[in-house]
Amino acid sequence: MSERVPKKGRLNRWAKQTGFRKRKGKLSPFDFLVLMTVGQVGMKHPSLAGMVAAIEARISRVALHYRFSAAAAAFLLKCLGFVLQQKVHRLGQIDTKLLRPFRRVLIADSSSWDVSEKLHSVLPGSGGTASAANCKLQAVYDYKRGELGFLDVTAGTVPDNRYTDRLPDMLQKGDLLLIDQGYFKLNTLAEIAARGAFFLTRFFVCTALKDPITHAPIDLAKHLSKLEGNAHEMDVLMGSKRQPQVPCRLIALRLGEQVANERRRRLRREAKRKGRTISKQHLRMCDWTLLITNVPQKWLMLEMARALYTVRWQIELLFKQLKSILRVHESDTSKENRLRCELYGKLIGAVIIHRIHAAETNRLWKTQRREVSMENLYKRFQERAFTLLRMLLRSVLKANAYLCDQIKRILPTCLKNRQRSRLSTLEILEAQCDPMLEIEEPVMKNAPLSLTPMGRSPRSAQFTCWALDPPGTAFPICSSHSPSSEG
C-alpha cells in the first residue's frame, strides 16, 4: 500500500501548491488525507467532533471546520488523481474464455444522490417532485484488471451522453466497451469502431437502420412482429444519410410477458410525467431487449450476448458498496467545499479497497477459480479502518504490515460461496453457457427462422430471455442517468 500512496514530502508540496498549507500547523496534510480517507471509512456519521477525536489532534472543531476550503478540496482531488494514475502491474487480469479475445473490458456508468437543498446553485437537481440539489459521479471500471477510475463529479442534471465523446480516447485497439443506453451516440460508436475497439450496448429504437448490402431501410418493429422465435440477430447499418454509418450486429431477445408488461407500465408513467404520447409501435418494442455490437460472431455467439452485457452490472455493484458501506451519498453539510472533501476522500478509499479486491480476486481465480466477495471485503475493511487510521498516524510501515496481515486473515471469510444452482458472473463467462436463458431447442448457427425485409436469412435461436435489468437501479453520481425502457 505504501508504494501506491503519496509520501509525506510530496503531500506537503501539493498542499503548498493548492494553498491548503500556507504555514506549519497542528493538522498536517498527511493527517488530513488519512482522516478523509481511512477515517471516513470507519466512521458511520463523520461529525467534526468525531474527526477531531479520531486523529487525536490538538485542533478544535471550529478550526477543522475552517480547513474545509476550496484549497482543501483541490488538495484531495490532486491526491485522488495520483492514486488513479498508479498502475499496479502485479494485479494481472481475469482470464475467461469469453473475455479472452478482448484486451480490456471497460464499463462506463454513473450514479447520483440528493444533497442539501442549500447547494442547488452549484449542484442543481431536477426540482419539482425531485430534489432541488443533486450530485452525480461518472465512473469507468476495467473489469478484467479490476481497476477503478472516475471521470467527473458534477450536478445531477448533467446528462450521461455529455461524457460519451470522452470515451473513445480511453480505448485502445482490442478493447471492449460496455455502456448503457444513456451513453448511446452514433458518432462515438463510429469512432470506437474506427479505433479497432468494440462496443456492446442497448439499441436506441429511434435510430435508423438499413441493410448493409442494399442500404434499404429496415422497419424494425414490423420485422420483429413477424418473428416466431425468442432470439434473433441480423447484420445492420445504423445511421441515416446525415449521420455516421455504423455497421454492426443487432441482437433481439424476446422478454417474458410479465417483464414486457412492466416495461410498458414504466414507459407510460414516464410519458405521463413528461406530457408525451407513446406510439403503439413503441409499446410493441417493449417485448424485446435489443443489443447492438460490432464484436464478430466468432467471439460472441448469439446465446452469450446477454451474459456478456450483464457484466455491466458489476459497476452497479460497485456503486452499491460506495453507498451502503462508504456512504458517499450521506453528508449533513450544506457547504460545497466540505462536501467535495468528503466525497474525494471516500473515493480515494474506494480505489484502495477495490485494488485489494482486484489483486486477490485475480490471483484466486487464476489459481483456484474462486472469487472474493466485493461486499464482504468492503465490510471487513470498514471494521478495521479505525485501527488502521491510528496506526497510519504513528507509522506507515507498521500500518502497511498490519493491513497485509489482516488481508490474509480475513480473505477466507470473504470468498464467494459456490452454488451449483446459481453461477457467478465469472463462472458463466468461463462456461460460456447462460443459465438465464431457457433453451427450448438447440441453438444453431445461422438457423433460418424468418426472412428479413431484404430476403436474407438471419441468425436465430429458440430460447426465452429473462430480464436484462439488474435487481436494483443504479444511482448516477456524476452526470444524469436516465435509463430508457424503450429498448
C-alpha positions in Angstrom: 0.0 0.0 0.0 2.8 2.4 0.9 4.2 2.3 -2.7 0.9 3.5 -4.1 0.1 6.3 -1.6 1.8 9.7 -2.0 4.6 10.2 0.6 4.6 13.0 3.1 7.1 15.2 1.3 5.0 15.0 -1.9 1.8 15.7 0.1 3.4 18.8 1.6 4.4 20.1 -1.8 0.8 19.6 -3.1 -0.6 21.3 -0.1 1.5 24.3 -0.8 0.7 24.3 -4.5 -3.0 24.2 -3.8 -2.9 26.7 -1.0 -4.1 24.2 1.6 -1.0 24.6 3.7 0.4 28.1 4.0 2.4 27.5 7.2 3.1 24.6 9.5 0.1 23.9 11.6 -1.3 21.4 14.0 -3.1 19.5 11.2 -0.6 18.2 8.6 -1.5 17.4 5.0 -0.9 13.7 5.8 -3.2 13.7 8.9 -5.9 15.4 6.8 -5.6 12.9 4.0 -5.7 9.9 6.3 -8.7 11.4 8.2 -10.7 11.9 5.0 -9.9 8.5 3.5 -9.4 5.7 6.1 -11.0 7.8 8.8 -14.3 8.2 6.9 -14.5 4.5 6.1 -14.6 3.7 9.8 -17.0 6.5 10.9 -20.7 6.0 10.1 -21.5 9.6 10.7 -18.3 11.7 10.5 -19.0 14.8 12.6 -16.4 17.4 13.3 -16.1 16.2 16.9 -15.7 12.6 15.8 -13.0 13.7 13.2 -11.0 15.6 15.8 -11.1 12.7 18.2 -10.2 10.2 15.6 -6.8 11.8 14.7 -6.1 12.9 18.3 -5.1 16.3 17.0 -4.8 19.4 19.1 -7.3 21.2 17.0 -10.8 22.4 17.7 -13.9 21.6 15.8 -14.1 25.2 14.7 -10.6 25.1 13.4 -11.2 21.9 11.5 -14.4 23.4 10.1 -12.4 26.2 8.5 -10.0 23.8 7.0 -12.7 22.5 4.6 -11.9 25.1 2.0 -11.6 25.2 -1.8 -7.9 24.7 -1.3 -8.5 21.5 0.7 -10.8 20.2 -2.0 -8.2 20.9 -4.6 -5.6 19.1 -2.5 -7.7 15.9 -2.1 -8.6 16.0 -5.8 -4.9 16.0 -6.6 -4.4 13.0 -4.3 -7.3 11.2 -5.9 -5.7 11.8 -9.4 -2.4 10.5 -8.1 -4.0 7.2 -6.8 -5.9 6.7 -10.0 -2.8 7.1 -12.1 -0.9 4.5 -10.3 -0.8 1.3 -12.3 -0.3 -1.9 -10.3 1.1 -4.4 -12.8 1.0 -7.3 -10.4 -2.8 -7.2 -10.4 -2.9 -9.4 -13.5 -6.1 -9.9 -15.5 -9.2 -12.1 -15.1 -9.0 -14.8 -17.7 -12.2 -16.5 -19.0 -12.9 -17.9 -22.4 -15.5 -15.3 -23.3 -13.3 -12.3 -22.3 -10.0 -13.7 -23.7 -10.3 -12.0 -27.2 -10.5 -8.5 -25.6 -7.5 -6.6 -24.4 -9.6 -4.8 -21.8 -13.3 -4.8 -20.9 -14.3 -1.3 -19.8 -17.7 -0.4 -18.2 -18.8 3.2 -18.1 -21.8 4.3 -15.9 -22.9 7.0 -13.5 -24.6 7.2 -10.1 -26.3 10.1 -8.3 -27.8 11.2 -5.0 -29.5 14.1 -3.4 -27.6 16.6 -1.4 -28.6 19.6 0.8 -31.0 21.9 -1.0 -28.8 24.8 0.0 -26.3 23.6 -2.6 -28.9 23.9 -5.5 -26.9 26.8 -7.0 -23.7 24.7 -7.5 -25.2 21.2 -7.8 -28.7 21.7 -9.2 -31.2 18.9 -9.2 -34.3 18.4 -11.3 -36.6 20.2 -8.9 -40.3 19.7 -8.8 -41.1 16.4 -7.2 -37.4 15.6 -7.3 -34.6 17.1 -5.2 -33.5 20.7 -5.7 -29.9 19.7 -5.4 -28.2 16.5 -6.7 -24.7 15.2 -7.1 -23.5 12.8 -9.8 -20.4 10.7 -10.3 -19.2 9.4 -13.7 -17.1 6.2 -13.3 -15.2 3.8 -15.6 -14.3 0.2 -14.4 -11.8 -2.1 -16.1 -13.4 -5.4 -15.4 -10.5 -7.7 -16.4 -8.0 -5.9 -14.2 -10.4 -4.6 -11.5 -9.1 -1.1 -11.9 -11.5 1.8 -10.9 -11.5 5.2 -12.5 -13.6 8.4 -12.2 -14.3 10.9 -14.9 -16.0 13.7 -13.1 -18.3 14.9 -10.2 -21.0 17.3 -11.3 -24.6 18.3 -10.9 -27.2 15.6 -11.3 -28.7 17.5 -14.2 -25.7 16.9 -16.5 -26.7 14.1 -18.9 -24.6 10.9 -19.4 -24.2 11.5 -23.1 -22.2 14.6 -22.4 -19.4 12.2 -21.4 -19.9 9.9 -24.3 -17.5 11.8 -26.5 -14.7 11.3 -24.0 -14.9 7.5 -24.0 -13.1 6.8 -27.3 -10.0 8.5 -26.0 -9.9 6.0 -23.2 -10.0 3.0 -25.5 -7.2 1.1 -27.3 -7.3 -1.4 -30.1 -8.9 -4.6 -29.0 -10.8 -3.1 -26.0 -14.5 -3.8 -25.4 -16.7 -1.0 -24.0 -20.0 -1.8 -22.2 -22.4 1.1 -21.8 -26.0 1.7 -21.0 -28.5 3.4 -23.3 -27.8 6.8 -21.7 -24.4 6.9 -23.5 -25.7 5.9 -26.9 -24.4 8.2 -29.6 -23.6 7.2 -33.2 -20.6 9.4 -33.6 -19.0 7.8 -30.6 -19.8 4.3 -31.7 -18.3 5.0 -35.2 -15.1 6.4 -33.6 -14.8 3.3 -31.3 -15.0 1.0 -34.4 -12.5 3.2 -36.3 -10.0 2.8 -33.4 -10.2 -1.0 -33.7 -12.2 -1.3 -30.4 -15.5 -2.9 -29.8 -18.8 -1.9 -28.1 -21.9 -3.7 -26.7 -24.9 -1.6 -25.6 -28.6 -1.4 -25.7 -30.1 -0.2 -29.0 -31.8 3.2 -29.1 -35.1 2.4 -31.0 -35.3 5.8 -32.8 -32.1 5.1 -34.7 -32.4 4.5 -38.4 -31.5 1.0 -39.6 -30.5 -0.1 -43.1 -29.5 -3.3 -44.8 -25.6 -3.3 -45.0 -25.7 -4.5 -48.6 -28.7 -2.9 -50.4 -28.9 0.1 -48.0 -32.7 -0.4 -48.0 -34.4 0.9 -44.8 -35.4 -1.7 -42.2 -38.7 -1.3 -40.3 -37.6 -3.0 -37.1 -40.9 -3.1 -35.4 -42.6 -4.7 -38.4 -39.7 -7.1 -38.8 -39.8 -8.2 -35.1 -43.6 -8.6 -35.2 -43.2 -11.4 -37.8 -40.7 -13.4 -35.8 -41.9 -16.6 -34.1 -38.7 -17.3 -32.2 -37.4 -15.8 -29.0 -33.9 -14.8 -30.2 -32.7 -13.3 -33.4 -29.7 -11.5 -34.8 -29.0 -9.7 -38.1 -26.3 -7.5 -39.7 -27.4 -3.9 -40.0 -26.1 -0.5 -40.8 -27.0 2.1 -38.2 -27.5 5.8 -39.1 -29.3 7.9 -41.6 -27.8 9.8 -44.5 -26.7 12.7 -42.3 -25.3 10.5 -39.6 -22.3 8.3 -39.4 -22.9 4.8 -40.9 -22.0 2.2 -38.3 -22.0 -1.5 -39.4 -22.9 -3.8 -36.5 -24.9 -6.8 -35.4 -28.4 -6.3 -33.9 -29.4 -8.9 -31.4 -33.1 -9.2 -30.4 -34.1 -11.2 -27.3 -37.8 -11.7 -26.6 -38.8 -11.0 -23.0 -41.4 -12.8 -20.9 -44.8 -11.3 -20.8 -44.5 -10.2 -17.2 -41.3 -8.3 -17.8 -42.5 -6.8 -21.0 -45.7 -5.5 -19.4 -43.7 -4.0 -16.6 -41.6 -2.1 -19.1 -44.8 -0.8 -20.8 -46.1 0.4 -17.4 -42.8 2.2 -16.7 -42.9 3.8 -20.2 -46.4 5.0 -19.7 -45.6 6.5 -16.3 -42.6 8.3 -17.7 -44.5 9.6 -20.7 -47.4 10.8 -18.5 -44.9 12.6 -16.2 -43.3 14.4 -19.2 -46.6 15.0 -21.0 -45.7 12.9 -24.0 -47.7 10.4 -26.1 -46.4 6.9 -26.8 -47.0 5.2 -30.1 -48.3 1.6 -30.4 -45.1 0.7 -32.2 -43.1 1.9 -29.3 -45.1 -0.2 -26.9 -44.7 -3.3 -29.0 -41.0 -2.9 -28.9 -41.1 -3.4 -25.1 -41.4 -7.1 -25.9 -37.8 -7.2 -26.8 -34.4 -6.5 -25.4 -32.3 -5.1 -28.3 -28.5 -5.1 -28.2 -26.1 -3.8 -30.8 -22.4 -4.7 -31.1 -19.5 -4.8 -33.5 -18.0 -7.8 -31.9 -17.7 -10.6 -34.5 -19.8 -13.6 -34.2 -16.8 -15.9 -33.8 -16.0 -14.1 -30.5 -19.6 -13.6 -29.3 -22.3 -16.1 -30.2 -25.9 -15.1 -30.1 -26.7 -17.1 -27.0 -23.9 -15.4 -24.9 -24.7 -11.7 -25.8 -27.0 -11.2 -22.8 -24.4 -12.8 -20.5 -21.6 -10.6 -21.7 -23.8 -7.4 -21.5 -24.7 -8.2 -17.9 -21.1 -7.8 -16.9 -22.1 -4.2 -16.8 -23.9 -4.9 -13.6 -20.5 -5.1 -11.9 -20.2 -1.4 -11.8 -23.7 -1.2 -10.3 -22.5 -3.5 -7.5 -19.6 -1.1 -7.1 -21.9 1.8 -6.7 -23.9 -0.2 -4.1 -20.7 -0.6 -2.0 -19.9 3.1 -2.4 -23.3 3.9 -0.9 -24.0 1.1 1.6 -20.5 0.8 3.0 -18.6 4.0 2.3 -21.8 6.1 2.3 -20.7 8.5 -0.4 -24.3 9.7 -0.6 -24.6 10.7 3.0 -23.4 14.1 4.1 -25.0 16.5 6.5 -23.1 19.5 5.2 -24.6 22.4 3.2 -21.1 23.6 2.3 -19.8 22.8 -1.2 -16.1 22.5 -0.2 -16.7 20.2 2.7 -19.0 18.0 0.5 -16.3 17.8 -2.1 -13.6 17.0 0.6 -15.8 14.2 2.0 -16.5 12.8 -1.4 -12.9 12.9 -2.8 -11.7 11.3 0.4 -14.2 8.4 0.2 -13.4 7.9 -3.5 -9.7 7.5 -2.6 -10.7 4.9 0.0 -12.8 3.1 -2.6 -9.9 2.9 -5.1 -7.6 1.4 -2.4 -10.1 -1.1 -1.2 -11.1 -2.1 -4.8 -7.5 -2.5 -5.7 -7.1 -5.0 -2.9 -10.2 -6.8 -4.1 -8.9 -6.9 -7.7 -5.5 -8.3 -6.7 -7.0 -11.1 -4.6 -9.8 -12.0 -7.0 -7.4 -12.1 -9.9 -5.0 -14.3 -8.0 -7.6 -16.7 -6.6 -9.4 -17.0 -10.0 -6.2 -17.9 -11.7 -5.1 -20.5 -9.1 -8.3 -21.9 -7.7 -11.2 -20.5 -9.8 -12.5 -18.8 -6.6 -13.8 -15.2 -6.2 -13.7 -12.6 -3.5 -17.0 -11.0 -2.5 -16.8 -7.3 -3.0 -19.4 -6.6 -0.3 -17.7 -8.8 2.3 -14.2 -7.2 1.7 -15.6 -3.7 2.0 -17.3 -4.6 5.3 -14.1 -6.3 6.7 -12.1 -3.3 5.7 -14.6 -1.0 7.4 -14.4 -2.9 10.6 -10.6 -2.4 10.7 -10.5 1.1 9.4 -10.3 2.9 12.8 -7.4 0.7 13.9 -5.6 1.3 10.6 -6.2 5.0 11.0 -4.5 5.2 14.4 -1.6 3.1 13.1 -1.1 5.3 10.0 -0.8 8.3 12.2 2.1 6.6 14.1 3.9 4.6 11.4 3.1 4.0 7.8 5.3 0.9 7.7 3.6 -0.7 10.6 0.2 0.2 9.2 1.1 -1.4 5.9 2.3 -4.6 7.7 -0.9 -4.7 9.7 -3.1 -4.3 6.6 -1.2 -7.1 4.8 -1.6 -9.4 7.8 -5.3 -8.6 8.1 -5.9 -9.3 4.4 -4.5 -12.8 4.8 -6.7 -13.4 7.9 -10.0 -12.1 6.5 -9.7 -13.5 3.0 -11.2 -16.9 3.7 -14.3 -15.2 5.1 -14.6 -13.0 2.0 -14.8 -15.8 -0.6 -17.9 -16.2 -2.5 -19.8 -19.4 -1.8 -20.1 -21.8 -4.7 -23.7 -22.6 -5.6 -24.5 -25.2 -8.2 -27.9 -23.7 -8.8 -26.6 -20.1 -9.2 -23.4 -19.4 -11.2 -21.4 -16.3 -10.6 -20.7 -13.9 -13.5 -17.2 -15.2 -13.9 -18.4 -18.8 -13.9 -20.9 -18.0 -16.6 -18.3 -16.3 -18.7 -15.9 -19.2 -18.3 -18.5 -21.9 -19.1 -19.9 -19.8 -22.0 -23.4 -21.0 -21.0 -26.0 -18.5 -19.9 -28.3 -20.1 -17.3 -30.7 -17.1 -17.5 -31.8 -18.4 -20.9 -34.3 -21.1 -21.0 -33.2 -23.1 -24.1 -36.2 -24.6 -25.9 -34.3 -26.3 -28.6 -30.6 -26.4 -29.7 -29.1 -23.1 -30.8 -27.9 -23.4 -34.4 -25.6 -21.1 -36.2 -27.3 -19.2 -39.0 -30.5 -21.2 -38.4 -33.2 -19.7 -40.6 -36.3 -18.6 -38.7 -37.8 -15.9 -40.9 -36.7 -13.7 -43.7 -35.6 -10.2 -43.2 -37.2 -7.5 -45.4 -34.2 -8.0 -47.8 -34.9 -11.7 -48.2 -31.8 -12.8 -46.3 -31.9 -15.5 -43.6 -31.0 -14.0 -40.2 -29.2 -16.0 -37.5 -31.7 -17.1 -34.8 -32.3 -19.4 -31.9 -35.2 -20.6 -29.7 -34.9 -19.5 -26.1 -36.7 -17.3 -23.6 -34.7 -14.4 -22.3 -35.1 -13.2 -18.7 -34.9 -9.5 -17.9 -31.7 -7.7 -18.6 -32.4 -5.1 -15.9 -30.4 -5.5 -12.7 -32.2 -6.2 -9.4 -31.6 -2.7 -8.3 -31.4 0.7 -10.0 -28.0 2.3 -10.1 -27.7 5.8 -8.7 -25.7 8.1 -11.0 -23.1 10.3 -9.3 -21.6 12.5 -12.0 -23.9 13.0 -14.9 -27.6 12.5 -15.4 -28.5 8.8 -15.7 -31.9 8.2 -17.2 -32.0 4.6 -18.4 -34.7 4.2 -21.1 -37.2 1.4 -21.0 -37.7 1.6 -24.8 -35.2 -1.0 -25.9 
